Every structure is written in C-alpha cells, then in structure tokens.
Amino acid sequence: MSGLMSWAGWVVAVAAGMWTQGWHENYSQAWYRAHQEGKPLLVVLEPGPARLGDTVAVAYGFQEPSAVPAGAAAAALLQKYVLCHIDTTTAYGQRMLREFKADSVPFVSIIDSTGKLQIFRQAGAMSEQQWEIALATYLDGRAHPAAPAQPTARLCRT
C-alpha cells in the first residue's frame, strides 16, 4: 500500500499538469502536431475523459478508466510523444474505435513519426512495465521488425 501512496503522490506532484496540458482530444489535430514535430503519436481510446484519479486507480486494478501510466519512467517517456486521449463514450470516440478496428477498450496505438504507420497496438490493460517497454521501443517513431523466432529445441533420443 505504501507503494501506491508514494506513486500517487508522485503522480499528483508531477503529472497533474500533463493531464490538463498536452493531451489532445481530437485525433486529426494530434496527428497533425505529431507530423509537424516529427514525433510518434500515442493514442489511447478508453471510456470517459482523462482524469488523474482514474489513472491511479486503474494502475492498481481498482476500477476503470484510465489505462495511461503515470510512473516516473513512463512519464518521462510520454514527454517524447504527441499524446491523444479519446473518450469512447462519445459518438466521436465510437467512430475512432471503428477506425482503429479496436475490439475492446482500453486500446492503445502508437503511430510512427511520419503519420503513415501504426507501429504498435494493444487492446486491454497494460502493466506499468509493459507501458515502459512499448514507449521506449517506439520512442524513435519507427517500426521495428519482430524478433526472430527462437529455434525449436531438438530432442536427442537414445
């Protein structure tokens, strides 16, 4: 529980401004900004408006909405992205769910820095570690080839 309290305190102190500033609610405007700045675009589709309290609760599995992480490492990585949060309870949000072909919410997508490719997509909740890995992997705004499959083990029969 003390981890939750320290995490929540950090979120309130550091990320409070990020929820009121920097998150676009319109995909087209966010896409244009990302294209202008040459940054990758992070799109989060989930029910309800982006609210700081929801972020804290969801990260620890207490309730929905917000899937967006707010740990120190993730927050630092988020600054390298253009951010877009879409409320899926609105008509616009429902349209965007169809556009992204999202099967469930929360849904997260990262668009490359050219604005042409969806280089990451994930339906469902993500852990803080999964967020950090995804954000760090696509920080350069480019698609990365999938890791080669591991060779199958050969069995020695005697």
Chimera marker file (.cmm) of the C-alpha trace (Angstrom):
<marker_set name="trace">
<marker id="1" x="0.000" y="0.000" z="0.000" r="1" g="1" b="0" radius="0.5"/>
<marker id="2" x="2.880" y="2.387" z="0.676" r="1" g="1" b="0" radius="0.5"/>
<marker id="3" x="3.966" y="1.917" z="-2.957" r="1" g="1" b="0" radius="0.5"/>
<marker id="4" x="0.544" y="3.094" z="-4.070" r="1" g="1" b="0" radius="0.5"/>
<marker id="5" x="0.737" y="6.121" z="-1.808" r="1" g="1" b="0" radius="0.5"/>
<marker id="6" x="4.192" y="7.177" z="-2.992" r="1" g="1" b="0" radius="0.5"/>
<marker id="7" x="3.215" y="6.555" z="-6.600" r="1" g="1" b="0" radius="0.5"/>
<marker id="8" x="0.001" y="8.532" z="-6.163" r="1" g="1" b="0" radius="0.5"/>
<marker id="9" x="1.929" y="11.379" z="-4.568" r="1" g="1" b="0" radius="0.5"/>
<marker id="10" x="4.357" y="11.496" z="-7.451" r="1" g="1" b="0" radius="0.5"/>
<marker id="11" x="1.511" y="11.461" z="-9.931" r="1" g="1" b="0" radius="0.5"/>
<marker id="12" x="-0.203" y="14.374" z="-8.239" r="1" g="1" b="0" radius="0.5"/>
<marker id="13" x="3.015" y="16.362" z="-7.967" r="1" g="1" b="0" radius="0.5"/>
<marker id="14" x="4.475" y="15.731" z="-11.410" r="1" g="1" b="0" radius="0.5"/>
<marker id="15" x="1.792" y="14.607" z="-13.826" r="1" g="1" b="0" radius="0.5"/>
<marker id="16" x="-1.152" y="16.767" z="-12.816" r="1" g="1" b="0" radius="0.5"/>
<marker id="17" x="-0.235" y="19.375" z="-15.376" r="1" g="1" b="0" radius="0.5"/>
<marker id="18" x="0.206" y="16.746" z="-18.054" r="1" g="1" b="0" radius="0.5"/>
<marker id="19" x="-3.490" y="15.833" z="-17.885" r="1" g="1" b="0" radius="0.5"/>
<marker id="20" x="-4.587" y="19.409" z="-18.279" r="1" g="1" b="0" radius="0.5"/>
<marker id="21" x="-1.964" y="20.234" z="-20.878" r="1" g="1" b="0" radius="0.5"/>
<marker id="22" x="-0.532" y="18.225" z="-23.713" r="1" g="1" b="0" radius="0.5"/>
<marker id="23" x="-3.301" y="15.655" z="-24.259" r="1" g="1" b="0" radius="0.5"/>
<marker id="24" x="-5.251" y="16.194" z="-27.458" r="1" g="1" b="0" radius="0.5"/>
<marker id="25" x="-8.868" y="15.039" z="-27.625" r="1" g="1" b="0" radius="0.5"/>
<marker id="26" x="-9.021" y="15.137" z="-31.423" r="1" g="1" b="0" radius="0.5"/>
<marker id="27" x="-7.053" y="12.571" z="-33.416" r="1" g="1" b="0" radius="0.5"/>
<marker id="28" x="-6.677" y="14.773" z="-36.513" r="1" g="1" b="0" radius="0.5"/>
<marker id="29" x="-5.200" y="17.630" z="-34.505" r="1" g="1" b="0" radius="0.5"/>
<marker id="30" x="-2.864" y="15.270" z="-32.656" r="1" g="1" b="0" radius="0.5"/>
<marker id="31" x="-1.807" y="13.602" z="-35.919" r="1" g="1" b="0" radius="0.5"/>
<marker id="32" x="-1.036" y="16.983" z="-37.464" r="1" g="1" b="0" radius="0.5"/>
<marker id="33" x="1.023" y="18.049" z="-34.438" r="1" g="1" b="0" radius="0.5"/>
<marker id="34" x="2.983" y="14.764" z="-34.446" r="1" g="1" b="0" radius="0.5"/>
<marker id="35" x="3.663" y="15.110" z="-38.166" r="1" g="1" b="0" radius="0.5"/>
<marker id="36" x="4.809" y="18.734" z="-37.688" r="1" g="1" b="0" radius="0.5"/>
<marker id="37" x="7.123" y="17.847" z="-34.810" r="1" g="1" b="0" radius="0.5"/>
<marker id="38" x="8.381" y="14.551" z="-36.261" r="1" g="1" b="0" radius="0.5"/>
<marker id="39" x="7.320" y="12.708" z="-33.104" r="1" g="1" b="0" radius="0.5"/>
<marker id="40" x="5.445" y="9.437" z="-32.693" r="1" g="1" b="0" radius="0.5"/>
<marker id="41" x="1.771" y="9.751" z="-31.735" r="1" g="1" b="0" radius="0.5"/>
<marker id="42" x="0.372" y="7.845" z="-28.758" r="1" g="1" b="0" radius="0.5"/>
<marker id="43" x="-3.388" y="7.298" z="-28.982" r="1" g="1" b="0" radius="0.5"/>
<marker id="44" x="-5.384" y="5.994" z="-26.009" r="1" g="1" b="0" radius="0.5"/>
<marker id="45" x="-9.038" y="5.083" z="-26.552" r="1" g="1" b="0" radius="0.5"/>
<marker id="46" x="-10.997" y="4.399" z="-23.386" r="1" g="1" b="0" radius="0.5"/>
<marker id="47" x="-14.308" y="5.295" z="-21.737" r="1" g="1" b="0" radius="0.5"/>
<marker id="48" x="-14.567" y="8.637" z="-20.009" r="1" g="1" b="0" radius="0.5"/>
<marker id="49" x="-12.440" y="11.753" z="-20.051" r="1" g="1" b="0" radius="0.5"/>
<marker id="50" x="-8.804" y="11.586" z="-18.999" r="1" g="1" b="0" radius="0.5"/>
<marker id="51" x="-8.704" y="12.170" z="-15.250" r="1" g="1" b="0" radius="0.5"/>
<marker id="52" x="-5.765" y="11.859" z="-12.926" r="1" g="1" b="0" radius="0.5"/>
<marker id="53" x="-7.654" y="9.923" z="-10.248" r="1" g="1" b="0" radius="0.5"/>
<marker id="54" x="-8.640" y="7.235" z="-12.718" r="1" g="1" b="0" radius="0.5"/>
<marker id="55" x="-5.014" y="6.741" z="-13.703" r="1" g="1" b="0" radius="0.5"/>
<marker id="56" x="-4.003" y="5.968" z="-10.137" r="1" g="1" b="0" radius="0.5"/>
<marker id="57" x="-6.916" y="3.592" z="-9.563" r="1" g="1" b="0" radius="0.5"/>
<marker id="58" x="-6.583" y="1.644" z="-12.781" r="1" g="1" b="0" radius="0.5"/>
<marker id="59" x="-2.865" y="1.149" z="-12.487" r="1" g="1" b="0" radius="0.5"/>
<marker id="60" x="-3.606" y="-0.850" z="-9.368" r="1" g="1" b="0" radius="0.5"/>
<marker id="61" x="-6.656" y="-2.654" z="-10.760" r="1" g="1" b="0" radius="0.5"/>
<marker id="62" x="-9.299" y="-0.909" z="-8.668" r="1" g="1" b="0" radius="0.5"/>
<marker id="63" x="-11.580" y="0.421" z="-11.400" r="1" g="1" b="0" radius="0.5"/>
<marker id="64" x="-11.697" y="1.639" z="-14.977" r="1" g="1" b="0" radius="0.5"/>
<marker id="65" x="-10.971" y="4.047" z="-16.953" r="1" g="1" b="0" radius="0.5"/>
<marker id="66" x="-7.611" y="5.321" z="-17.455" r="1" g="1" b="0" radius="0.5"/>
<marker id="67" x="-5.049" y="2.987" z="-18.845" r="1" g="1" b="0" radius="0.5"/>
<marker id="68" x="-2.400" y="5.685" z="-19.123" r="1" g="1" b="0" radius="0.5"/>
<marker id="69" x="0.608" y="5.080" z="-16.874" r="1" g="1" b="0" radius="0.5"/>
<marker id="70" x="1.952" y="7.742" z="-14.584" r="1" g="1" b="0" radius="0.5"/>
<marker id="71" x="5.063" y="6.177" z="-13.073" r="1" g="1" b="0" radius="0.5"/>
<marker id="72" x="8.266" y="8.218" z="-13.255" r="1" g="1" b="0" radius="0.5"/>
<marker id="73" x="9.860" y="6.252" z="-16.108" r="1" g="1" b="0" radius="0.5"/>
<marker id="74" x="6.687" y="6.184" z="-18.203" r="1" g="1" b="0" radius="0.5"/>
<marker id="75" x="6.015" y="9.881" z="-17.578" r="1" g="1" b="0" radius="0.5"/>
<marker id="76" x="9.490" y="10.768" z="-18.847" r="1" g="1" b="0" radius="0.5"/>
<marker id="77" x="8.910" y="8.671" z="-21.970" r="1" g="1" b="0" radius="0.5"/>
<marker id="78" x="5.452" y="10.168" z="-22.566" r="1" g="1" b="0" radius="0.5"/>
<marker id="79" x="7.074" y="13.579" z="-22.989" r="1" g="1" b="0" radius="0.5"/>
<marker id="80" x="8.699" y="12.317" z="-26.194" r="1" g="1" b="0" radius="0.5"/>
<marker id="81" x="5.308" y="11.601" z="-27.789" r="1" g="1" b="0" radius="0.5"/>
<marker id="82" x="2.407" y="13.665" z="-29.022" r="1" g="1" b="0" radius="0.5"/>
<marker id="83" x="-0.466" y="12.473" z="-26.826" r="1" g="1" b="0" radius="0.5"/>
<marker id="84" x="-4.086" y="11.847" z="-27.774" r="1" g="1" b="0" radius="0.5"/>
<marker id="85" x="-6.823" y="10.593" z="-25.443" r="1" g="1" b="0" radius="0.5"/>
<marker id="86" x="-10.213" y="9.756" z="-26.953" r="1" g="1" b="0" radius="0.5"/>
<marker id="87" x="-13.318" y="9.227" z="-24.843" r="1" g="1" b="0" radius="0.5"/>
<marker id="88" x="-15.071" y="6.171" z="-26.295" r="1" g="1" b="0" radius="0.5"/>
<marker id="89" x="-18.404" y="7.041" z="-24.668" r="1" g="1" b="0" radius="0.5"/>
<marker id="90" x="-18.915" y="9.805" z="-27.258" r="1" g="1" b="0" radius="0.5"/>
<marker id="91" x="-20.056" y="9.463" z="-30.883" r="1" g="1" b="0" radius="0.5"/>
<marker id="92" x="-16.595" y="10.622" z="-31.969" r="1" g="1" b="0" radius="0.5"/>
<marker id="93" x="-14.959" y="8.041" z="-29.722" r="1" g="1" b="0" radius="0.5"/>
<marker id="94" x="-17.140" y="5.266" z="-31.145" r="1" g="1" b="0" radius="0.5"/>
<marker id="95" x="-16.156" y="6.332" z="-34.662" r="1" g="1" b="0" radius="0.5"/>
<marker id="96" x="-12.478" y="6.267" z="-33.711" r="1" g="1" b="0" radius="0.5"/>
<marker id="97" x="-12.872" y="2.766" z="-32.238" r="1" g="1" b="0" radius="0.5"/>
<marker id="98" x="-14.147" y="1.626" z="-35.639" r="1" g="1" b="0" radius="0.5"/>
<marker id="99" x="-11.366" y="3.482" z="-37.470" r="1" g="1" b="0" radius="0.5"/>
<marker id="100" x="-8.722" y="1.781" z="-35.337" r="1" g="1" b="0" radius="0.5"/>
<marker id="101" x="-10.572" y="-1.558" z="-35.573" r="1" g="1" b="0" radius="0.5"/>
<marker id="102" x="-10.317" y="-1.831" z="-31.793" r="1" g="1" b="0" radius="0.5"/>
<marker id="103" x="-12.047" y="-4.904" z="-30.383" r="1" g="1" b="0" radius="0.5"/>
<marker id="104" x="-12.045" y="-3.709" z="-26.782" r="1" g="1" b="0" radius="0.5"/>
<marker id="105" x="-11.062" y="-0.837" z="-24.531" r="1" g="1" b="0" radius="0.5"/>
<marker id="106" x="-8.762" y="0.378" z="-23.297" r="1" g="1" b="0" radius="0.5"/>
<marker id="107" x="-6.995" y="0.422" z="-26.648" r="1" g="1" b="0" radius="0.5"/>
<marker id="108" x="-3.546" y="1.891" z="-27.247" r="1" g="1" b="0" radius="0.5"/>
<marker id="109" x="-1.899" y="2.684" z="-30.561" r="1" g="1" b="0" radius="0.5"/>
<marker id="110" x="1.411" y="4.275" z="-31.476" r="1" g="1" b="0" radius="0.5"/>
<marker id="111" x="1.620" y="5.939" z="-34.887" r="1" g="1" b="0" radius="0.5"/>
<marker id="112" x="5.051" y="6.394" z="-36.474" r="1" g="1" b="0" radius="0.5"/>
<marker id="113" x="6.634" y="9.830" z="-36.805" r="1" g="1" b="0" radius="0.5"/>
<marker id="114" x="5.609" y="10.076" z="-40.477" r="1" g="1" b="0" radius="0.5"/>
<marker id="115" x="1.960" y="9.544" z="-39.541" r="1" g="1" b="0" radius="0.5"/>
<marker id="116" x="1.637" y="6.705" z="-42.047" r="1" g="1" b="0" radius="0.5"/>
<marker id="117" x="2.039" y="3.533" z="-39.997" r="1" g="1" b="0" radius="0.5"/>
<marker id="118" x="0.518" y="2.126" z="-36.848" r="1" g="1" b="0" radius="0.5"/>
<marker id="119" x="3.645" y="0.642" z="-35.277" r="1" g="1" b="0" radius="0.5"/>
<marker id="120" x="2.095" y="-0.620" z="-32.043" r="1" g="1" b="0" radius="0.5"/>
<marker id="121" x="-1.408" y="-1.609" z="-30.975" r="1" g="1" b="0" radius="0.5"/>
<marker id="122" x="-2.694" y="-3.194" z="-27.794" r="1" g="1" b="0" radius="0.5"/>
<marker id="123" x="-6.207" y="-3.901" z="-26.590" r="1" g="1" b="0" radius="0.5"/>
<marker id="124" x="-6.758" y="-4.367" z="-22.875" r="1" g="1" b="0" radius="0.5"/>
<marker id="125" x="-4.962" y="-3.196" z="-19.782" r="1" g="1" b="0" radius="0.5"/>
<marker id="126" x="-1.181" y="-2.933" z="-19.751" r="1" g="1" b="0" radius="0.5"/>
<marker id="127" x="1.096" y="-3.097" z="-16.728" r="1" g="1" b="0" radius="0.5"/>
<marker id="128" x="3.438" y="-0.214" z="-15.944" r="1" g="1" b="0" radius="0.5"/>
<marker id="129" x="6.320" y="-2.367" z="-17.205" r="1" g="1" b="0" radius="0.5"/>
<marker id="130" x="4.511" y="-3.121" z="-20.486" r="1" g="1" b="0" radius="0.5"/>
<marker id="131" x="3.916" y="0.602" z="-20.945" r="1" g="1" b="0" radius="0.5"/>
<marker id="132" x="7.568" y="1.417" z="-20.342" r="1" g="1" b="0" radius="0.5"/>
<marker id="133" x="8.718" y="-1.244" z="-22.812" r="1" g="1" b="0" radius="0.5"/>
<marker id="134" x="6.304" y="-0.092" z="-25.526" r="1" g="1" b="0" radius="0.5"/>
<marker id="135" x="7.077" y="3.596" z="-25.035" r="1" g="1" b="0" radius="0.5"/>
<marker id="136" x="10.855" y="3.006" z="-25.016" r="1" g="1" b="0" radius="0.5"/>
<marker id="137" x="10.752" y="0.670" z="-28.022" r="1" g="1" b="0" radius="0.5"/>
<marker id="138" x="8.923" y="3.098" z="-30.315" r="1" g="1" b="0" radius="0.5"/>
<marker id="139" x="10.474" y="6.300" z="-28.995" r="1" g="1" b="0" radius="0.5"/>
<marker id="140" x="12.245" y="6.876" z="-32.307" r="1" g="1" b="0" radius="0.5"/>
<marker id="141" x="8.893" y="6.800" z="-34.128" r="1" g="1" b="0" radius="0.5"/>
<marker id="142" x="9.878" y="3.921" z="-36.402" r="1" g="1" b="0" radius="0.5"/>
<marker id="143" x="8.550" y="0.415" z="-36.866" r="1" g="1" b="0" radius="0.5"/>
<marker id="144" x="10.844" y="-2.307" z="-35.572" r="1" g="1" b="0" radius="0.5"/>
<marker id="145" x="10.964" y="-5.762" z="-37.121" r="1" g="1" b="0" radius="0.5"/>
<marker id="146" x="9.680" y="-8.527" z="-34.921" r="1" g="1" b="0" radius="0.5"/>
<marker id="147" x="12.332" y="-10.515" z="-33.087" r="1" g="1" b="0" radius="0.5"/>
<marker id="148" x="13.227" y="-13.722" z="-34.879" r="1" g="1" b="0" radius="0.5"/>
<marker id="149" x="11.529" y="-16.817" z="-33.576" r="1" g="1" b="0" radius="0.5"/>
<marker id="150" x="13.580" y="-18.975" z="-31.244" r="1" g="1" b="0" radius="0.5"/>
<marker id="151" x="14.725" y="-22.221" z="-32.843" r="1" g="1" b="0" radius="0.5"/>
<marker id="152" x="12.885" y="-25.249" z="-31.615" r="1" g="1" b="0" radius="0.5"/>
<marker id="153" x="14.814" y="-27.495" z="-29.278" r="1" g="1" b="0" radius="0.5"/>
<marker id="154" x="15.990" y="-30.763" z="-30.773" r="1" g="1" b="0" radius="0.5"/>
<marker id="155" x="15.364" y="-33.835" z="-28.765" r="1" g="1" b="0" radius="0.5"/>
<marker id="156" x="18.073" y="-36.436" z="-28.518" r="1" g="1" b="0" radius="0.5"/>
<marker id="157" x="16.620" y="-39.907" z="-28.334" r="1" g="1" b="0" radius="0.5"/>
<marker id="158" x="18.950" y="-42.672" z="-27.283" r="1" g="1" b="0" radius="0.5"/>
<link id1="1" id2="2" r="1" g="1" b="0" radius="0.2"/>
<link id1="2" id2="3" r="1" g="1" b="0" radius="0.2"/>
<link id1="3" id2="4" r="1" g="1" b="0" radius="0.2"/>
<link id1="4" id2="5" r="1" g="1" b="0" radius="0.2"/>
<link id1="5" id2="6" r="1" g="1" b="0" radius="0.2"/>
<link id1="6" id2="7" r="1" g="1" b="0" radius="0.2"/>
<link id1="7" id2="8" r="1" g="1" b="0" radius="0.2"/>
<link id1="8" id2="9" r="1" g="1" b="0" radius="0.2"/>
<link id1="9" id2="10" r="1" g="1" b="0" radius="0.2"/>
<link id1="10" id2="11" r="1" g="1" b="0" radius="0.2"/>
<link id1="11" id2="12" r="1" g="1" b="0" radius="0.2"/>
<link id1="12" id2="13" r="1" g="1" b="0" radius="0.2"/>
<link id1="13" id2="14" r="1" g="1" b="0" radius="0.2"/>
<link id1="14" id2="15" r="1" g="1" b="0" radius="0.2"/>
<link id1="15" id2="16" r="1" g="1" b="0" radius="0.2"/>
<link id1="16" id2="17" r="1" g="1" b="0" radius="0.2"/>
<link id1="17" id2="18" r="1" g="1" b="0" radius="0.2"/>
<link id1="18" id2="19" r="1" g="1" b="0" radius="0.2"/>
<link id1="19" id2="20" r="1" g="1" b="0" radius="0.2"/>
<link id1="20" id2="21" r="1" g="1" b="0" radius="0.2"/>
<link id1="21" id2="22" r="1" g="1" b="0" radius="0.2"/>
<link id1="22" id2="23" r="1" g="1" b="0" radius="0.2"/>
<link id1="23" id2="24" r="1" g="1" b="0" radius="0.2"/>
<link id1="24" id2="25" r="1" g="1" b="0" radius="0.2"/>
<link id1="25" id2="26" r="1" g="1" b="0" radius="0.2"/>
<link id1="26" id2="27" r="1" g="1" b="0" radius="0.2"/>
<link id1="27" id2="28" r="1" g="1" b="0" radius="0.2"/>
<link id1="28" id2="29" r="1" g="1" b="0" radius="0.2"/>
<link id1="29" id2="30" r="1" g="1" b="0" radius="0.2"/>
<link id1="30" id2="31" r="1" g="1" b="0" radius="0.2"/>
<link id1="31" id2="32" r="1" g="1" b="0" radius="0.2"/>
<link id1="32" id2="33" r="1" g="1" b="0" radius="0.2"/>
<link id1="33" id2="34" r="1" g="1" b="0" radius="0.2"/>
<link id1="34" id2="35" r="1" g="1" b="0" radius="0.2"/>
<link id1="35" id2="36" r="1" g="1" b="0" radius="0.2"/>
<link id1="36" id2="37" r="1" g="1" b="0" radius="0.2"/>
<link id1="37" id2="38" r="1" g="1" b="0" radius="0.2"/>
<link id1="38" id2="39" r="1" g="1" b="0" radius="0.2"/>
<link id1="39" id2="40" r="1" g="1" b="0" radius="0.2"/>
<link id1="40" id2="41" r="1" g="1" b="0" radius="0.2"/>
<link id1="41" id2="42" r="1" g="1" b="0" radius="0.2"/>
<link id1="42" id2="43" r="1" g="1" b="0" radius="0.2"/>
<link id1="43" id2="44" r="1" g="1" b="0" radius="0.2"/>
<link id1="44" id2="45" r="1" g="1" b="0" radius="0.2"/>
<link id1="45" id2="46" r="1" g="1" b="0" radius="0.2"/>
<link id1="46" id2="47" r="1" g="1" b="0" radius="0.2"/>
<link id1="47" id2="48" r="1" g="1" b="0" radius="0.2"/>
<link id1="48" id2="49" r="1" g="1" b="0" radius="0.2"/>
<link id1="49" id2="50" r="1" g="1" b="0" radius="0.2"/>
<link id1="50" id2="51" r="1" g="1" b="0" radius="0.2"/>
<link id1="51" id2="52" r="1" g="1" b="0" radius="0.2"/>
<link id1="52" id2="53" r="1" g="1" b="0" radius="0.2"/>
<link id1="53" id2="54" r="1" g="1" b="0" radius="0.2"/>
<link id1="54" id2="55" r="1" g="1" b="0" radius="0.2"/>
<link id1="55" id2="56" r="1" g="1" b="0" radius="0.2"/>
<link id1="56" id2="57" r="1" g="1" b="0" radius="0.2"/>
<link id1="57" id2="58" r="1" g="1" b="0" radius="0.2"/>
<link id1="58" id2="59" r="1" g="1" b="0" radius="0.2"/>
<link id1="59" id2="60" r="1" g="1" b="0" radius="0.2"/>
<link id1="60" id2="61" r="1" g="1" b="0" radius="0.2"/>
<link id1="61" id2="62" r="1" g="1" b="0" radius="0.2"/>
<link id1="62" id2="63" r="1" g="1" b="0" radius="0.2"/>
<link id1="63" id2="64" r="1" g="1" b="0" radius="0.2"/>
<link id1="64" id2="65" r="1" g="1" b="0" radius="0.2"/>
<link id1="65" id2="66" r="1" g="1" b="0" radius="0.2"/>
<link id1="66" id2="67" r="1" g="1" b="0" radius="0.2"/>
<link id1="67" id2="68" r="1" g="1" b="0" radius="0.2"/>
<link id1="68" id2="69" r="1" g="1" b="0" radius="0.2"/>
<link id1="69" id2="70" r="1" g="1" b="0" radius="0.2"/>
<link id1="70" id2="71" r="1" g="1" b="0" radius="0.2"/>
<link id1="71" id2="72" r="1" g="1" b="0" radius="0.2"/>
<link id1="72" id2="73" r="1" g="1" b="0" radius="0.2"/>
<link id1="73" id2="74" r="1" g="1" b="0" radius="0.2"/>
<link id1="74" id2="75" r="1" g="1" b="0" radius="0.2"/>
<link id1="75" id2="76" r="1" g="1" b="0" radius="0.2"/>
<link id1="76" id2="77" r="1" g="1" b="0" radius="0.2"/>
<link id1="77" id2="78" r="1" g="1" b="0" radius="0.2"/>
<link id1="78" id2="79" r="1" g="1" b="0" radius="0.2"/>
<link id1="79" id2="80" r="1" g="1" b="0" radius="0.2"/>
<link id1="80" id2="81" r="1" g="1" b="0" radius="0.2"/>
<link id1="81" id2="82" r="1" g="1" b="0" radius="0.2"/>
<link id1="82" id2="83" r="1" g="1" b="0" radius="0.2"/>
<link id1="83" id2="84" r="1" g="1" b="0" radius="0.2"/>
<link id1="84" id2="85" r="1" g="1" b="0" radius="0.2"/>
<link id1="85" id2="86" r="1" g="1" b="0" radius="0.2"/>
<link id1="86" id2="87" r="1" g="1" b="0" radius="0.2"/>
<link id1="87" id2="88" r="1" g="1" b="0" radius="0.2"/>
<link id1="88" id2="89" r="1" g="1" b="0" radius="0.2"/>
<link id1="89" id2="90" r="1" g="1" b="0" radius="0.2"/>
<link id1="90" id2="91" r="1" g="1" b="0" radius="0.2"/>
<link id1="91" id2="92" r="1" g="1" b="0" radius="0.2"/>
<link id1="92" id2="93" r="1" g="1" b="0" radius="0.2"/>
<link id1="93" id2="94" r="1" g="1" b="0" radius="0.2"/>
<link id1="94" id2="95" r="1" g="1" b="0" radius="0.2"/>
<link id1="95" id2="96" r="1" g="1" b="0" radius="0.2"/>
<link id1="96" id2="97" r="1" g="1" b="0" radius="0.2"/>
<link id1="97" id2="98" r="1" g="1" b="0" radius="0.2"/>
<link id1="98" id2="99" r="1" g="1" b="0" radius="0.2"/>
<link id1="99" id2="100" r="1" g="1" b="0" radius="0.2"/>
<link id1="100" id2="101" r="1" g="1" b="0" radius="0.2"/>
<link id1="101" id2="102" r="1" g="1" b="0" radius="0.2"/>
<link id1="102" id2="103" r="1" g="1" b="0" radius="0.2"/>
<link id1="103" id2="104" r="1" g="1" b="0" radius="0.2"/>
<link id1="104" id2="105" r="1" g="1" b="0" radius="0.2"/>
<link id1="105" id2="106" r="1" g="1" b="0" radius="0.2"/>
<link id1="106" id2="107" r="1" g="1" b="0" radius="0.2"/>
<link id1="107" id2="108" r="1" g="1" b="0" radius="0.2"/>
<link id1="108" id2="109" r="1" g="1" b="0" radius="0.2"/>
<link id1="109" id2="110" r="1" g="1" b="0" radius="0.2"/>
<link id1="110" id2="111" r="1" g="1" b="0" radius="0.2"/>
<link id1="111" id2="112" r="1" g="1" b="0" radius="0.2"/>
<link id1="112" id2="113" r="1" g="1" b="0" radius="0.2"/>
<link id1="113" id2="114" r="1" g="1" b="0" radius="0.2"/>
<link id1="114" id2="115" r="1" g="1" b="0" radius="0.2"/>
<link id1="115" id2="116" r="1" g="1" b="0" radius="0.2"/>
<link id1="116" id2="117" r="1" g="1" b="0" radius="0.2"/>
<link id1="117" id2="118" r="1" g="1" b="0" radius="0.2"/>
<link id1="118" id2="119" r="1" g="1" b="0" radius="0.2"/>
<link id1="119" id2="120" r="1" g="1" b="0" radius="0.2"/>
<link id1="120" id2="121" r="1" g="1" b="0" radius="0.2"/>
<link id1="121" id2="122" r="1" g="1" b="0" radius="0.2"/>
<link id1="122" id2="123" r="1" g="1" b="0" radius="0.2"/>
<link id1="123" id2="124" r="1" g="1" b="0" radius="0.2"/>
<link id1="124" id2="125" r="1" g="1" b="0" radius="0.2"/>
<link id1="125" id2="126" r="1" g="1" b="0" radius="0.2"/>
<link id1="126" id2="127" r="1" g="1" b="0" radius="0.2"/>
<link id1="127" id2="128" r="1" g="1" b="0" radius="0.2"/>
<link id1="128" id2="129" r="1" g="1" b="0" radius="0.2"/>
<link id1="129" id2="130" r="1" g="1" b="0" radius="0.2"/>
<link id1="130" id2="131" r="1" g="1" b="0" radius="0.2"/>
<link id1="131" id2="132" r="1" g="1" b="0" radius="0.2"/>
<link id1="132" id2="133" r="1" g="1" b="0" radius="0.2"/>
<link id1="133" id2="134" r="1" g="1" b="0" radius="0.2"/>
<link id1="134" id2="135" r="1" g="1" b="0" radius="0.2"/>
<link id1="135" id2="136" r="1" g="1" b="0" radius="0.2"/>
<link id1="136" id2="137" r="1" g="1" b="0" radius="0.2"/>
<link id1="137" id2="138" r="1" g="1" b="0" radius="0.2"/>
<link id1="138" id2="139" r="1" g="1" b="0" radius="0.2"/>
<link id1="139" id2="140" r="1" g="1" b="0" radius="0.2"/>
<link id1="140" id2="141" r="1" g="1" b="0" radius="0.2"/>
<link id1="141" id2="142" r="1" g="1" b="0" radius="0.2"/>
<link id1="142" id2="143" r="1" g="1" b="0" radius="0.2"/>
<link id1="143" id2="144" r="1" g="1" b="0" radius="0.2"/>
<link id1="144" id2="145" r="1" g="1" b="0" radius="0.2"/>
<link id1="145" id2="146" r="1" g="1" b="0" radius="0.2"/>
<link id1="146" id2="147" r="1" g="1" b="0" radius="0.2"/>
<link id1="147" id2="148" r="1" g="1" b="0" radius="0.2"/>
<link id1="148" id2="149" r="1" g="1" b="0" radius="0.2"/>
<link id1="149" id2="150" r="1" g="1" b="0" radius="0.2"/>
<link id1="150" id2="151" r="1" g="1" b="0" radius="0.2"/>
<link id1="151" id2="152" r="1" g="1" b="0" radius="0.2"/>
<link id1="152" id2="153" r="1" g="1" b="0" radius="0.2"/>
<link id1="153" id2="154" r="1" g="1" b="0" radius="0.2"/>
<link id1="154" id2="155" r="1" g="1" b="0" radius="0.2"/>
<link id1="155" id2="156" r="1" g="1" b="0" radius="0.2"/>
<link id1="156" id2="157" r="1" g="1" b="0" radius="0.2"/>
<link id1="157" id2="158" r="1" g="1" b="0" radius="0.2"/>
</marker_set>
